[in-house]
Amino acid sequence: MQQKIIILDFGSQTTQLIGRRVRELDTFCEIFPYNKYPVDDKTVIGVILSGSPYSVHDPEAFKVDLSQFVGKVPVLGICYGAQFISYTNGGKVEKTNTREYGRAHLQYIDMENPLFKGFDQGSQVWMSHGDSITDIPKGFHCIASTNDVKYAAFANEGQPNGVYAVQFHPEVFHTLQGTRLLRNFVVDICGSRQEWSAASFVDSTVAELKEQVGNDRVILGLSGGVDSSVAAVLLNRAIGNNLTCIFVDHGMLRKDEFSQVMNDYKVLGLNVIGVDDSEKFFVDLAGVSDPEQKRKIIGRDFIEVFNAEAKKITDAKWLAQGTIYPDRIESLNITGKVINRHHNVGGLPKEMHLKLCEPLKWLFKDEVRRVGRQLGMPEHLITRHPFPGPGLAVRILGDITPEKVRILQEADDIYIRGLREYKVRLSGEEARKVLAAGVPAEMTDGEIEVSLYDQIWQAGAILLSTVRSVGVMGDERTYEHPVALRAVTSTDAMTADWAHLPYDFMAKVSNDIINKVKGVNRVCYDISSKPPSTIEWE
């Protein structure tokens, strides 16, 4: 019987990060909206309450009946979760004059408490809250403090299963011993057997797929991205040639991507049908500038092309997708409404009568990459950045033409190759972030060497084809298009910050694009974060 930790989401931006940290401890977890605790699930060994954008005093604040799990399994409250535990049990939570945000240090730690086993005195933590706990409930006691926050952590171990609460965020990298705290809770306090790993996932999923699919034929739409590629290799291991993959080229992939990805898939032994129907897409997109309309046309045409090929496989009974866990998590918006962000092929004709197969539906993105490595896939496929389904069409402002796509493909190729080739040495917190993301790198003298590409969540070039700028090349004036470069760091794409790329790298890439790509005479760099901006421009 598989053990699990339940994470109740009160609307925090870092809820998924808590889930990833628990999974990194080789422990399965599920994320539920705050009001959907699975009361009858006997496999639950612990509960974590997330943070929230609300104050516990707000009339619309999210509230849960703690009696559903307190005293039955160990509980850990984080930030709002800690304040809610205190507030509900008779403690005091008060608004402060200043928001407590940023780095802090634990000046007092109860080293005897199991939550802080192995901690260093003065350990750095990350605070992010407007209210503060000024008094804790009867039966609880303080187990950690900072100079400014008396009750940085408190606990009540006097019942069959203890309740622990921290006002800081152990899930973020700025809390330097946050992983240790979560390990202490998940492994030592909750008793996790740590049986969830890439190897165990591959073994169990292959067995489940064999049972689920049997001798049926399965169709999988490939995109060239890591999710669909890992799903394909996993299915191939389970059912072999009973899997047929379809890879559609809509003409707006990156430079030489169709041929490169097709070759990769052949090396992996996959049964792949490659369909180049780019002419149809260009004809249907002619003169269309509206971003949403471009997406709809590409989505419609993709479905038509995919469906035409799929119908040729008359004995198919299953449609496989690379859907991953974040796509399926019921997220909360500020109103408390549940948003189901599950994406699928979305629009495949019902007459196909195919059953759905989603072998990666329980995995986070970094876990997908670990599974890919476990399956022996090439590293360049595993570490490939996310890429929009409509491709470069939503990275070209204005209407789409083959010539504009050519210009952007050339500029993007120079940029991405440059990111892969430029090496940097990292240490400390930056090195920990990269290693935690699963990037293979060896530590030497406290440092690792990785490419800029491996440090970044997503990067790409954008052609501002609705704009022309004046330039000078040789003795002639030019009137050509600018290209904007975009690179962001993120953990789950819910929030993202612009990547601080080295100046010498930026100078070389700019020079190479302007000199080598006909039609471009200016290069800009996008320094917008999400929010308020988005990662893609359209």
N, C-alpha and C positions, 0 to 999 in steps of 0.2 A: 504494500500500500504506500503510495507516494505521499510524503509529507509536504505541507505547504504553509507558507506565511501569507496572511491576508493583509493587503495594504488598503486602507480606506481613504479615498481621495476627497479632500475638502476643497479642491480647486487650486491647489498649489501648482506652480510651474515646474516644480522639481519632483512631483510624484513619480513620474516615470524613472527619474534618476534613482530614487529610492529602490524601485523595483530592479533596476540594473545592478545596483550594488548588492542586493540580496542574491540575485542570480550569480554574481561573481563569487559568492560564498558557496557555490555548488548547491544551492537550495532553491527549490521551485517556489514561486510566489505568483499571486494573482492580484490585480488591482480592480477594486470595485468602487462605484460611487458611495459616498459616506452612508447613504440610507439603504444600501443593498447588501448588508452583511449576510453571507450564506449560513444561516443559523444551524442547518442540519448537516453541514459538512463535517464529518468526523476526522478528516485528515488534517485539519487546521492545528498547527502547533504554536502559533503566535499571531498577534495582531499589531500592526503599526498604523498610527493615525498621522496623516500628513499635515503640512501647513495649509494656510488658506489666505486669500486676499482680504477676508473679513476680520473684524474684531468680534470677540465673543459677545460684546454688548450690542452689536448691530441687530436690529429686529429681524433682518433677513439672513442672519448668520446660519450656517449649516450646523445642525445638531443631530446627535445620534444617541440612542439608548445604550449606555455603556454596559448595562446589566446583561446584554446579549453575550458578552465575552469576558468582562472583568471577573476575575475569580475562577474562570474556566480554563483560560490559557494566559500566558504572560502577555503584557501589553506595553508598548512603547509609544509615547506621544511625542511628536516633533513639532516645535514652534507652536502654531495654533493648536495642535493636538495636545501639547503640554498645558497650554492655557485653558483649553476646554476641560481637561481632567481636573485641574485646580478649581475652576469656576463651578463645575458641576458638583464637586464634592465639598463645597463650602469655603474654599480658599478665596483670595482676593486677586483680581486682575484689574489693573488700573491703567488709564491712558497716561502716557508720559509726555513731557513737554517737547522732547526730542526723540526722533525715531532711532532706535538702536540698530545700526546697520554697519556691517563690515567686520574686520578682524578684531578679535578679542582673545584674552588669554585666561585660562583657568588658574586662578591664584590659589584656590582651595579645591582639593579633590579628595573624596573619601576613597582611599586606595583599597579599603576592605570591601567596598561594594563591587559585586560581580560585573556591573556595567562598565566600570573603569579599570578593570584588571589590565595591568601592563601599561597604563598611561604614564606619561612624563609630567612632572609638576610644571605648571606654566604652559601646558599644551595649547596650541593655537586653535581657535574655533571661529565659525562664521555666524554672526548674528544678523537677523533680518526681521524685525518686528516693531510695531508701533506701540502696542500695549506691553506691560510688564507684570509679571507675577510678584506681588508685594507680600503675600502671605499664602502659605500652603495649607492644605486641608489637615484636619486632625488625623493622626495615624501615619502621616507622611513625614519624611525628614530630608533635609538638604544634603545632597551628595556632591555638589560642585558649585563654585561661585567664581565670578570675575570681579574686577575692581568696581564695576558699575552695576552688575546684575547679581544680587544676593542669591536668588534661586535659579541659577543657570541650569541646574538639574536637581530633581528630587525623586524620591521613591517610597514605596510601601511594599515591603516584602513580607508583611505579617499575615498574608492570606495564602491559600493553597497555590495560587499563581500570582506573582508579583506584578505591580504596576510601576513603570519607570517613565520619566518625562524629562525632556531636555528642551531648553528654549533656543538652542542653536541648531544648525543644520549639519548633521553628521554625513549626509549624502554628498555634499559638495566638496571639491578638492581643497578649498581653502581651510576646511577643518582637517588638519594634517593627520590626526589619528581617528578620523571618522570611520574608516573601514574597520579599525580595531574595535570601536564601540559597537558597530553593527554586528561584527563577528561575535563579540561577547554576548550580545542579545540573542542573535539567531542560533548560534551553535551551542554556547554554554548554558544560557538561560532557557531557551526554547527546546534545546536538545536535537537540533537538526543532525541527521546522519550524513549530510553532504553527499547525496547520491545523484544530484543533477549536474551533468557535465556534457560537453560536446560528444564525447565518446559514447556515453550512456544514451544520449538523445539519438545518435545515429543508429545504434543497435535497436533501441526500442521502436523508433519510427519506421525503420526498414521492415521490422517484423509486423508492425501495425498496418503498413501499406500493403504488404503481401496478403494480409488477412482481409483488408478493406476492399482492395481492387481485384484480388485473385488473378484470373487469366484475362480480365477485361482489357480493352485498349483505352489508353488515356491520351488526350491532346493537351499540350501545354503551349501557351503563347509566350515566346521568349522576347526579352527586350534588350539583352546584352548586359543588363544590370546584375548586381550581385544576388538579389533576392530570387529572381526567376532562374538564374543560372544554378544556384545552390539547390533550389527545388528540383530542377531537372536532373542534376547529378544524383540527388538522393533518390528520386523516383527510378532513375536508370539502374541504380544498385538494387532496388527492390524488384522491378518488373522487366528490366532489360528492354528488348526491342518492342515490347507492347506499349512503350511510350513513343509518341510522335510529337516532335516539337515544331512549331511554326514561327519563323523569324521574318517579320515584314520590314522592308526598307521603304520608308515613305519619302526618302530623298533628303531628309533634314537631320540625318545622323551626323556625327563628327567625321572628319576627314578619314577616308578609308575604313571607317568603322564596320561597315557591313561585311567586307571581305575578311577583316581581321577577326571579328567575332565568329564568323562562320568557320574559319580555320581553327579557332580555339575550341569550338564545340565538336569539330571532327576529331581533334586530338583527345578530347574527353570521351570519345566513343558514343556521342549522342546521335540519335536518329533525327536529323534536322532537315526541314524543308525551308529553303530560303526563297523569299518572294520579293523581287524588285518591281514595285508598281509605282515608282516615284512620279512617273509622267502623269498618272491619274491625279495624284495629290496636288501637283503644281497647277494643273488645269483647273481643278476645283477651287484652289486658293487664289487664283488670278484676281487682282484688284481688291482683295479683302485686307483691311487694315485693323479692324476691331479685334482685340486680343481674344475675347470670349468667342467670337464667331470663328476665328482661326482654330481655336481648340475644338469647337463643335464639329467643324468640317473634317479635321484630322481624325477625331474620334469616330465620326460616322464612316469615313472612308476606310479606316483601319478595320472596323467591324465588318464592313462589306468584303474586304480583301481576305480577312481572317476566316470569315464564314464560308467564302467560296472554296478556300483550301480545305477547311475542316469537313465540309460536306463530301469531299472526295474520300474521306476515311469513313466509310459507311458503317463499320462495326464499332466505332468509338462509343463508349458509354460514360466516360468521365471527362470533365474539364478541370485541369489542374492550374492553380495560381500560386504566385509567390507571395501571397498575403502574409504579413508578419504581425506580431502581437500589437504593436502601437496602432496599427490600422483598425484593430478590433476593439480597443479599449473604449469604454463608454466614458468620454471626458465631460467635465462640467464646465459650463460657461458661468459668467458672473451672476446670472439670474438663477442659477441652480438647475437649469434645464440640462438634461443629458444630451450630449451630441455623439451620435454613433458615427465615427469617421471611417468605417469599413469601406474600403474601395474594392471594386472588382472589375471584371472586363466591362460590365455595365452597359448592356444594350445588345448582347448576343441574342439572336432571335429565340423565342421560347420553343419553336418547333425543333430545335436541336435536341431537346430532351436529354441533356447531359447532367449527370450528378457532379457535385462540386468536391474537389479534393484539394486541401490546403495543408501540405506537409510542414510548413514553417509557421503555422498560425499561433504557436506559443512562444516564438522567439523574438527578442529584441534584435536590432540591427547588428550590434557588436557580437551577439551570439550567433547570428547567421554567418558572420565572417569566421568565427571559431569553428563552426560546423564545416564550412568550406575548407578550412585548413585540415580538419580531421579527415575529410574526404579526399585530400591530396590535390585540390584544385590549384592552378597557378596563381601566384600572389597578385599579379596585375588584374586578374578578374575579381579577386576577393576584395581588394582595396579600392576598386573603381568608385569614384564619387557618384552620388545620386545624379540622375539626368532626367529632365522633364520628358514625359511621354510624347508631347508634340515636338520634341527636339528643338532644333535651332529656330523653328518658326516662332517661338515665344521669346527668342533672344534677338529677333530682328524687329525693330520698331517700324511699323508701317507695313506695306504689302510685301508679299513674298515672290521672289523671282529666283531662277537658278543662279543667276549672276550674284545676287546678294548672298545666297547660301554659300557660293564658292568663296566669296570674300571672307565671310565669317568663319568658314571651315579653316581657311589658311591662317587667319589671325588666332583662332582658338587653338589650333595645332601647335603653333609657336609657343603660346602661353602655357598650355598643359605640359608639353615636352620640357619647357624650361622649369616648371615646378617639380617635375620628376627628377631632373638632372641636378638641381641646386641642393646641396647637402648642408645641413646645419647640425651643430652639436648642442645638445640640451642637457640640463642638469636640474636637480631639485624638483619643484612643483611641475614645471613644464615637461620634464622627462616622465614623471609619474602619470600625467594626463595621457601622453602618447602610449605608454606601455599598457595602461589600463584599458585603452581602446583596442588592444590586441595587436598593435603594430609590432612585427618581429624585429627586435633590435637588441643588441647585447650591450650591457653596461660595462664600460671600461673607465676606471678611475673616477667613478661617480657620474660619468657622462654617457650619453648614447648619440649615435649619428643616424639621422633620418633625412629624408627628402622633405622639401616644403610641401609637396603633394600629400605626404602622409600626415602632416600636421593639420591639414585643412579638411573641413567637412565637405565643402563643395566649392568649385571654382569654374569659371567660364567667361567667355567674351560675349559682349553684346554689341550689335551693330546698330548705330543710331542713324538709320537710313533715311529718316525724315529730316535730318540736319546735315548741312554741308558747312565746312569751315575752310577758311583761306589758309594756304600754306605756300611755302617756297621750296622747290626742289631744283637744284642747279640754278639756272638763270631764269626759270619759269615759275610763274604763280600757279598754284593748284587750287582746285575747288572741289574737295572730296569729302568723304564721310569720316566722322570720328568713331573710334571703337572704345567702349568702356570695359574695363576689366573688373571682375567681381570675384572675391574670395572671402569665405566666412568660416569661422570656427563655431562649432555647436556640438551638442550631445544627442539631440533628437529632432532638430529642425523646428521645434516649437519656438525657441528663441535662438538668435544667432548674433555674433559680433563680427565686425569686419576684421579680417586678418591683417596684422601689422607686418607686411612683407618688407624684406630688406631693400634699401634704396638702390644698391648696386644691381640687384636682381630686376627691380622695376625699370631702371634705366636701360638695361640690356634688352629686356623684352620689348619695351617701347620702341627702341631703336630698330630691333629686328622686324617688328611688325610694319613699321612705317617704310623701311627700306625694301622689304620683301613682298608685301601684299599690295598689289596694285588696286587703287581705289580707296586707300586709307592714308590720311596725312596727319592724324592727331590721335593720341591715346590718353584716356583718362582713367582714374581709379576710383571706384565707388567705396566711400567710407561711411555708408549707412548701416545701422544695425536693425535687427528685427526683434521686437517692434521698434519704431513705427513703420519701417520699410519691410518689404518681403525679400526673400532670397532672390527669386527671379524678378525680372523687371515687368513681365506681363503674366 
